[in-house]
Amino acid sequence: MIPAYGTASTVVSGALAGSASAATATASVTLPQGPSALQATTTYTVTVASLRDEAMREKLSRLAQNEQVETIEVTVALQGGARAKLITGSGKSFEVPYAQLSAIGFRS
């Protein structure tokens, strides 16, 4: 939350509740008096092994300098579109636009 006056604040929700295909989380924020901008972002992680798609693993590897990708962190914000971070087994991370993942057939 970004108030017109004062400092911005960040609120993190609790754990997700529900299933992998339909989960919810709740967060509470107190808005100050006066104008404020509320920005929402969600990040979730996809474990590549759960995809069970060897061709997709190979395509992801090409986006990560030919390293094996272990997880993908997908971040979606109200503005700026979705983006992703590929995290390899060696701990390296590679930021890519989500559109680039979509272009190779990735669906989360």
C-alpha positions, 0 to 999 in steps of 0.5 A: 500500500502506497499512501500519498503521505508517509511510507509504503507498507507491505502485507503478506498473506497466510498460506493458501487454502484449497486445492492446487487448481483453486486456492485462496489466501487472505490478507488484511491492510489498514488504509490511512486517511487520504489518497492511497494506491493499493497494489496487489502481486501474487507469486507462486512456485511450480516444481518442474518435476511435477510437469512430467514433460521431458520436452518442456524440461529441455525447453526450459533448460535452454532459457537457463543457459542449458542448466536444469530448471528445478522450479519456476516462480511466477509473479502476477501483478495488477500492472506490468504483466506476469513475469517468471524466475527460473531457478536451477539445481545449482541455485542460479536464477533467470528472469524471463517474461511470462510471454516467453514461457507461454511461447514454448508451451508452458502453462501453469 
